[in-house]
Amino acid sequence: MAESGPAIVVDDVSKRFRLYKERAGSVKEMFTKFRNERYDDFWAVKEVSLQVEHGQVYGLVGHNGSGKSSLLKMMAGILKPTMGEIRTDGRISALLELGAGFHPDLTGRENIYLNASILGLQRKEVDGLFDEIVDFSGLSGFIDSPVKHYSSGMFVRLGFSVAVHVNPQILIIDEVIAVGDEEFQRRCFEHLYKLRNNGVTIVMVTHSLQIVRQMCDRAAWLDHGQVMCEGPAVDVVHEYLDKVNLAEAQRLEVEDELRAEMDRAAEIAQRVSTSSADRPIVLREVEVLDENKRPTRLFRTAEPMTVRFHYESRADVPEPIFSFAIESQNGVLVANPALPVSRRPEMLRSGRGFIDYEVPSLAVGPGEYSLSAAIHDKDAMIVLDKRERILTFRVDTDEPIAGIMDLLGEWQDPEIGEGTTA
């Protein structure tokens, strides 16, 4: 293989599909309605240009339906571009759809030889690779069974094993690896690192931005078939996350506004004798702020967070207790801090003001959380004001966390000895 030019060149490529509005119900309709336009044009990929150098790992990111898989199929030669051109330099091995390239009535053994021959390998070459392929897949006990009896995980194991062991020069992988179990996924990525170190060009679609950051040299972000950003993988992931986070923040704000309207309606309906005007103190607003004291709904584990209560006191209130509760999406109470006695003002004077609860390092894991707020009298017996689930915020993290919180601790280097203290 001559490596003077790029491994893959995508030159102003577009791909159109026809979405039919209705199907002909009879042969007569097929001929009488052929003049009528019964379909819409759908452009899955629009004017995409990029190139992948030899030995690079290239990632494609974007939401479902953004055109990533269609672009991969065109790179692999499975689909032809409607417009533009794709040029490749090297033998391509592709793992795109579950079961793609397998004949259901053939055994695993027969499908290995079939797939390898399609990729241009001679039978003798496959004989030399066969044991390695089967060992990696872990399917030695099922290799002579028809693959139509395989589970989705077994399909992935066999498909990936064949794709990476036939000495590809260009490896194209869609998200199908995610179907495999944890142990097999780990082995897959270990093998991909080996291939990368051996100079194999890899193009992958994945929804794991952490994998893109760690493994890919460059990446492209596709949205509705168009390239929104292309460049170093870390920069592309950053741009993509900014857009996703903005959309997520807007969604959470809309949901909170709707919830607040419902809460206000319920409060009016349930109010019997005490109106808000009769209360000595009310919550005007509750915000969550970032480290720069700016309102936000998106945080990362270990980042600072401030919960700010905006209140209005209609009279002097002795030692009010401010508190809030944070709950996970499934209703698990995460935290319920209240203003301690040592910090309560002897008398909160009338007027408008605010009070902050500062979290130096947010210890919760990734997920969506709701926040409820309340003000009690000094004996914690009377609720002066309360807002259930007044806002929702989201927490993300760079590293996967098992559980609802991160202890934010650090492992130390091992030491020789019993580790006992006198």
Secondary structure as a PSIPRED ss2 file (coil, helix, strand):
# PSIPRED VFORMAT (PSIPRED V4.0)

   1 M C   1.000  0.000  0.000
   2 A C   1.000  0.000  0.000
   3 E C   1.000  0.000  0.000
   4 S C   1.000  0.000  0.000
   5 G C   1.000  0.000  0.000
   6 P C   1.000  0.000  0.000
   7 A C   1.000  0.000  0.000
   8 I E   0.000  0.000  1.000
   9 V E   0.000  0.000  1.000
  10 V E   0.000  0.000  1.000
  11 D E   0.000  0.000  1.000
  12 D E   0.000  0.000  1.000
  13 V E   0.000  0.000  1.000
  14 S E   0.000  0.000  1.000
  15 K E   0.000  0.000  1.000
  16 R E   0.000  0.000  1.000
  17 F E   0.000  0.000  1.000
  18 R E   0.000  0.000  1.000
  19 L E   0.000  0.000  1.000
  20 Y E   0.000  0.000  1.000
  21 K C   1.000  0.000  0.000
  22 E C   1.000  0.000  0.000
  23 R C   1.000  0.000  0.000
  24 A C   1.000  0.000  0.000
  25 G C   1.000  0.000  0.000
  26 S C   1.000  0.000  0.000
  27 V H   0.000  1.000  0.000
  28 K H   0.000  1.000  0.000
  29 E H   0.000  1.000  0.000
  30 M H   0.000  1.000  0.000
  31 F H   0.000  1.000  0.000
  32 T H   0.000  1.000  0.000
  33 K C   1.000  0.000  0.000
  34 F C   1.000  0.000  0.000
  35 R C   1.000  0.000  0.000
  36 N C   1.000  0.000  0.000
  37 E C   1.000  0.000  0.000
  38 R C   1.000  0.000  0.000
  39 Y E   0.000  0.000  1.000
  40 D E   0.000  0.000  1.000
  41 D E   0.000  0.000  1.000
  42 F E   0.000  0.000  1.000
  43 W E   0.000  0.000  1.000
  44 A E   0.000  0.000  1.000
  45 V E   0.000  0.000  1.000
  46 K E   0.000  0.000  1.000
  47 E E   0.000  0.000  1.000
  48 V E   0.000  0.000  1.000
  49 S E   0.000  0.000  1.000
  50 L E   0.000  0.000  1.000
  51 Q E   0.000  0.000  1.000
  52 V E   0.000  0.000  1.000
  53 E C   1.000  0.000  0.000
  54 H C   1.000  0.000  0.000
  55 G C   1.000  0.000  0.000
  56 Q C   1.000  0.000  0.000
  57 V E   0.000  0.000  1.000
  58 Y E   0.000  0.000  1.000
  59 G E   0.000  0.000  1.000
  60 L E   0.000  0.000  1.000
  61 V E   0.000  0.000  1.000
  62 G C   1.000  0.000  0.000
  63 H C   1.000  0.000  0.000
  64 N C   1.000  0.000  0.000
  65 G C   1.000  0.000  0.000
  66 S C   1.000  0.000  0.000
  67 G C   1.000  0.000  0.000
  68 K H   0.000  1.000  0.000
  69 S H   0.000  1.000  0.000
  70 S H   0.000  1.000  0.000
  71 L H   0.000  1.000  0.000
  72 L H   0.000  1.000  0.000
  73 K H   0.000  1.000  0.000
  74 M H   0.000  1.000  0.000
  75 M H   0.000  1.000  0.000
  76 A C   1.000  0.000  0.000
  77 G C   1.000  0.000  0.000
  78 I C   1.000  0.000  0.000
  79 L C   1.000  0.000  0.000
  80 K C   1.000  0.000  0.000
  81 P C   1.000  0.000  0.000
  82 T C   1.000  0.000  0.000
  83 M E   0.000  0.000  1.000
  84 G E   0.000  0.000  1.000
  85 E E   0.000  0.000  1.000
  86 I E   0.000  0.000  1.000
  87 R E   0.000  0.000  1.000
  88 T E   0.000  0.000  1.000
  89 D C   1.000  0.000  0.000
  90 G C   1.000  0.000  0.000
  91 R C   1.000  0.000  0.000
  92 I E   0.000  0.000  1.000
  93 S E   0.000  0.000  1.000
  94 A E   0.000  0.000  1.000
  95 L E   0.000  0.000  1.000
  96 L C   1.000  0.000  0.000
  97 E C   1.000  0.000  0.000
  98 L C   1.000  0.000  0.000
  99 G C   1.000  0.000  0.000
 100 A C   1.000  0.000  0.000
 101 G C   1.000  0.000  0.000
 102 F C   1.000  0.000  0.000
 103 H C   1.000  0.000  0.000
 104 P C   1.000  0.000  0.000
 105 D C   1.000  0.000  0.000
 106 L C   1.000  0.000  0.000
 107 T E   0.000  0.000  1.000
 108 G H   0.000  1.000  0.000
 109 R H   0.000  1.000  0.000
 110 E H   0.000  1.000  0.000
 111 N H   0.000  1.000  0.000
 112 I H   0.000  1.000  0.000
 113 Y H   0.000  1.000  0.000
 114 L H   0.000  1.000  0.000
 115 N H   0.000  1.000  0.000
 116 A H   0.000  1.000  0.000
 117 S H   0.000  1.000  0.000
 118 I H   0.000  1.000  0.000
 119 L C   1.000  0.000  0.000
 120 G C   1.000  0.000  0.000
 121 L C   1.000  0.000  0.000
 122 Q C   1.000  0.000  0.000
 123 R H   0.000  1.000  0.000
 124 K H   0.000  1.000  0.000
 125 E H   0.000  1.000  0.000
 126 V H   0.000  1.000  0.000
 127 D H   0.000  1.000  0.000
 128 G H   0.000  1.000  0.000
 129 L H   0.000  1.000  0.000
 130 F H   0.000  1.000  0.000
 131 D H   0.000  1.000  0.000
 132 E H   0.000  1.000  0.000
 133 I H   0.000  1.000  0.000
 134 V H   0.000  1.000  0.000
 135 D H   0.000  1.000  0.000
 136 F H   0.000  1.000  0.000
 137 S H   0.000  1.000  0.000
 138 G C   1.000  0.000  0.000
 139 L C   1.000  0.000  0.000
 140 S C   1.000  0.000  0.000
 141 G C   1.000  0.000  0.000
 142 F C   1.000  0.000  0.000
 143 I C   1.000  0.000  0.000
 144 D C   1.000  0.000  0.000
 145 S C   1.000  0.000  0.000
 146 P E   0.000  0.000  1.000
 147 V H   0.000  1.000  0.000
 148 K H   0.000  1.000  0.000
 149 H H   0.000  1.000  0.000
 150 Y C   1.000  0.000  0.000
 151 S C   1.000  0.000  0.000
 152 S H   0.000  1.000  0.000
 153 G H   0.000  1.000  0.000
 154 M H   0.000  1.000  0.000
 155 F H   0.000  1.000  0.000
 156 V H   0.000  1.000  0.000
 157 R H   0.000  1.000  0.000
 158 L H   0.000  1.000  0.000
 159 G H   0.000  1.000  0.000
 160 F H   0.000  1.000  0.000
 161 S H   0.000  1.000  0.000
 162 V H   0.000  1.000  0.000
 163 A H   0.000  1.000  0.000
 164 V H   0.000  1.000  0.000
 165 H H   0.000  1.000  0.000
 166 V C   1.000  0.000  0.000
 167 N C   1.000  0.000  0.000
 168 P C   1.000  0.000  0.000
 169 Q C   1.000  0.000  0.000
 170 I E   0.000  0.000  1.000
 171 L E   0.000  0.000  1.000
 172 I E   0.000  0.000  1.000
 173 I E   0.000  0.000  1.000
 174 D C   1.000  0.000  0.000
 175 E H   0.000  1.000  0.000
 176 V H   0.000  1.000  0.000
 177 I H   0.000  1.000  0.000
 178 A H   0.000  1.000  0.000
 179 V H   0.000  1.000  0.000
 180 G C   1.000  0.000  0.000
 181 D C   1.000  0.000  0.000
 182 E H   0.000  1.000  0.000
 183 E H   0.000  1.000  0.000
 184 F H   0.000  1.000  0.000
 185 Q H   0.000  1.000  0.000
 186 R H   0.000  1.000  0.000
 187 R H   0.000  1.000  0.000
 188 C H   0.000  1.000  0.000
 189 F H   0.000  1.000  0.000
 190 E H   0.000  1.000  0.000
 191 H H   0.000  1.000  0.000
 192 L H   0.000  1.000  0.000
 193 Y H   0.000  1.000  0.000
 194 K H   0.000  1.000  0.000
 195 L H   0.000  1.000  0.000
 196 R H   0.000  1.000  0.000
 197 N H   0.000  1.000  0.000
 198 N C   1.000  0.000  0.000
 199 G C   1.000  0.000  0.000
 200 V C   1.000  0.000  0.000
 201 T E   0.000  0.000  1.000
 202 I E   0.000  0.000  1.000
 203 V E   0.000  0.000  1.000
 204 M E   0.000  0.000  1.000
 205 V E   0.000  0.000  1.000
 206 T C   1.000  0.000  0.000
 207 H C   1.000  0.000  0.000
 208 S C   1.000  0.000  0.000
 209 L H   0.000  1.000  0.000
 210 Q H   0.000  1.000  0.000
 211 I H   0.000  1.000  0.000
 212 V H   0.000  1.000  0.000
 213 R H   0.000  1.000  0.000
 214 Q H   0.000  1.000  0.000
 215 M H   0.000  1.000  0.000
 216 C C   1.000  0.000  0.000
 217 D C   1.000  0.000  0.000
 218 R E   0.000  0.000  1.000
 219 A E   0.000  0.000  1.000
 220 A E   0.000  0.000  1.000
 221 W E   0.000  0.000  1.000
 222 L E   0.000  0.000  1.000
 223 D E   0.000  0.000  1.000
 224 H C   1.000  0.000  0.000
 225 G C   1.000  0.000  0.000
 226 Q E   0.000  0.000  1.000
 227 V E   0.000  0.000  1.000
 228 M E   0.000  0.000  1.000
 229 C E   0.000  0.000  1.000
 230 E E   0.000  0.000  1.000
 231 G E   0.000  0.000  1.000
 232 P E   0.000  0.000  1.000
 233 A H   0.000  1.000  0.000
 234 V H   0.000  1.000  0.000
 235 D H   0.000  1.000  0.000
 236 V H   0.000  1.000  0.000
 237 V H   0.000  1.000  0.000
 238 H H   0.000  1.000  0.000
 239 E H   0.000  1.000  0.000
 240 Y H   0.000  1.000  0.000
 241 L H   0.000  1.000  0.000
 242 D H   0.000  1.000  0.000
 243 K H   0.000  1.000  0.000
 244 V H   0.000  1.000  0.000
 245 N H   0.000  1.000  0.000
 246 L H   0.000  1.000  0.000
 247 A H   0.000  1.000  0.000
 248 E H   0.000  1.000  0.000
 249 A H   0.000  1.000  0.000
 250 Q H   0.000  1.000  0.000
 251 R H   0.000  1.000  0.000
 252 L H   0.000  1.000  0.000
 253 E H   0.000  1.000  0.000
 254 V H   0.000  1.000  0.000
 255 E H   0.000  1.000  0.000
 256 D H   0.000  1.000  0.000
 257 E H   0.000  1.000  0.000
 258 L H   0.000  1.000  0.000
 259 R H   0.000  1.000  0.000
 260 A H   0.000  1.000  0.000
 261 E H   0.000  1.000  0.000
 262 M H   0.000  1.000  0.000
 263 D H   0.000  1.000  0.000
 264 R H   0.000  1.000  0.000
 265 A H   0.000  1.000  0.000
 266 A H   0.000  1.000  0.000
 267 E H   0.000  1.000  0.000
 268 I H   0.000  1.000  0.000
 269 A H   0.000  1.000  0.000
 270 Q H   0.000  1.000  0.000
 271 R C   1.000  0.000  0.000
 272 V C   1.000  0.000  0.000
 273 S C   1.000  0.000  0.000
 274 T C   1.000  0.000  0.000
 275 S C   1.000  0.000  0.000
 276 S H   0.000  1.000  0.000
 277 A H   0.000  1.000  0.000
 278 D H   0.000  1.000  0.000
 279 R C   1.000  0.000  0.000
 280 P C   1.000  0.000  0.000
 281 I E   0.000  0.000  1.000
 282 V E   0.000  0.000  1.000
 283 L E   0.000  0.000  1.000
 284 R E   0.000  0.000  1.000
 285 E E   0.000  0.000  1.000
 286 V E   0.000  0.000  1.000
 287 E E   0.000  0.000  1.000
 288 V E   0.000  0.000  1.000
 289 L E   0.000  0.000  1.000
 290 D C   1.000  0.000  0.000
 291 E C   1.000  0.000  0.000
 292 N C   1.000  0.000  0.000
 293 K C   1.000  0.000  0.000
 294 R C   1.000  0.000  0.000
 295 P E   0.000  0.000  1.000
 296 T C   1.000  0.000  0.000
 297 R C   1.000  0.000  0.000
 298 L E   0.000  0.000  1.000
 299 F E   0.000  0.000  1.000
 300 R E   0.000  0.000  1.000
 301 T C   1.000  0.000  0.000
 302 A C   1.000  0.000  0.000
 303 E C   1.000  0.000  0.000
 304 P C   1.000  0.000  0.000
 305 M E   0.000  0.000  1.000
 306 T E   0.000  0.000  1.000
 307 V E   0.000  0.000  1.000
 308 R E   0.000  0.000  1.000
 309 F E   0.000  0.000  1.000
 310 H E   0.000  0.000  1.000
 311 Y E   0.000  0.000  1.000
 312 E E   0.000  0.000  1.000
 313 S E   0.000  0.000  1.000
 314 R C   1.000  0.000  0.000
 315 A C   1.000  0.000  0.000
 316 D C   1.000  0.000  0.000
 317 V E   0.000  0.000  1.000
 318 P C   1.000  0.000  0.000
 319 E C   1.000  0.000  0.000
 320 P C   1.000  0.000  0.000
 321 I E   0.000  0.000  1.000
 322 F E   0.000  0.000  1.000
 323 S E   0.000  0.000  1.000
 324 F E   0.000  0.000  1.000
 325 A E   0.000  0.000  1.000
 326 I E   0.000  0.000  1.000
 327 E E   0.000  0.000  1.000
 328 S E   0.000  0.000  1.000
 329 Q C   1.000  0.000  0.000
 330 N C   1.000  0.000  0.000
 331 G C   1.000  0.000  0.000
 332 V C   1.000  0.000  0.000
 333 L E   0.000  0.000  1.000
 334 V E   0.000  0.000  1.000
 335 A E   0.000  0.000  1.000
 336 N C   1.000  0.000  0.000
 337 P C   1.000  0.000  0.000
 338 A E   0.000  0.000  1.000
 339 L C   1.000  0.000  0.000
 340 P C   1.000  0.000  0.000
 341 V H   0.000  1.000  0.000
 342 S H   0.000  1.000  0.000
 343 R H   0.000  1.000  0.000
 344 R C   1.000  0.000  0.000
 345 P C   1.000  0.000  0.000
 346 E C   1.000  0.000  0.000
 347 M C   1.000  0.000  0.000
 348 L E   0.000  0.000  1.000
 349 R C   1.000  0.000  0.000
 350 S C   1.000  0.000  0.000
 351 G E   0.000  0.000  1.000
 352 R E   0.000  0.000  1.000
 353 G E   0.000  0.000  1.000
 354 F E   0.000  0.000  1.000
 355 I E   0.000  0.000  1.000
 356 D E   0.000  0.000  1.000
 357 Y E   0.000  0.000  1.000
 358 E E   0.000  0.000  1.000
 359 V E   0.000  0.000  1.000
 360 P C   1.000  0.000  0.000
 361 S C   1.000  0.000  0.000
 362 L C   1.000  0.000  0.000
 363 A C   1.000  0.000  0.000
 364 V E   0.000  0.000  1.000
 365 G C   1.000  0.000  0.000
 366 P C   1.000  0.000  0.000
 367 G E   0.000  0.000  1.000
 368 E E   0.000  0.000  1.000
 369 Y E   0.000  0.000  1.000
 370 S E   0.000  0.000  1.000
 371 L E   0.000  0.000  1.000
 372 S E   0.000  0.000  1.000
 373 A E   0.000  0.000  1.000
 374 A E   0.000  0.000  1.000
 375 I E   0.000  0.000  1.000
 376 H E   0.000  0.000  1.000
 377 D C   1.000  0.000  0.000
 378 K C   1.000  0.000  0.000
 379 D C   1.000  0.000  0.000
 380 A C   1.000  0.000  0.000
 381 M C   1.000  0.000  0.000
 382 I C   1.000  0.000  0.000
 383 V E   0.000  0.000  1.000
 384 L E   0.000  0.000  1.000
 385 D E   0.000  0.000  1.000
 386 K E   0.000  0.000  1.000
 387 R E   0.000  0.000  1.000
 388 E E   0.000  0.000  1.000
 389 R E   0.000  0.000  1.000
 390 I E   0.000  0.000  1.000
 391 L E   0.000  0.000  1.000
 392 T E   0.000  0.000  1.000
 393 F E   0.000  0.000  1.000
 394 R E   0.000  0.000  1.000
 395 V E   0.000  0.000  1.000
 396 D E   0.000  0.000  1.000
 397 T C   1.000  0.000  0.000
 398 D C   1.000  0.000  0.000
 399 E C   1.000  0.000  0.000
 400 P C   1.000  0.000  0.000
 401 I C   1.000  0.000  0.000
 402 A C   1.000  0.000  0.000
 403 G C   1.000  0.000  0.000
 404 I C   1.000  0.000  0.000
 405 M E   0.000  0.000  1.000
 406 D C   1.000  0.000  0.000
 407 L C   1.000  0.000  0.000
 408 L C   1.000  0.000  0.000
 409 G C   1.000  0.000  0.000
 410 E C   1.000  0.000  0.000
 411 W C   1.000  0.000  0.000
 412 Q C   1.000  0.000  0.000
 413 D C   1.000  0.000  0.000
 414 P C   1.000  0.000  0.000
 415 E C   1.000  0.000  0.000
 416 I C   1.000  0.000  0.000
 417 G C   1.000  0.000  0.000
 418 E C   1.000  0.000  0.000
 419 G C   1.000  0.000  0.000
 420 T C   1.000  0.000  0.000
 421 T C   1.000  0.000  0.000
 422 A C   1.000  0.000  0.000
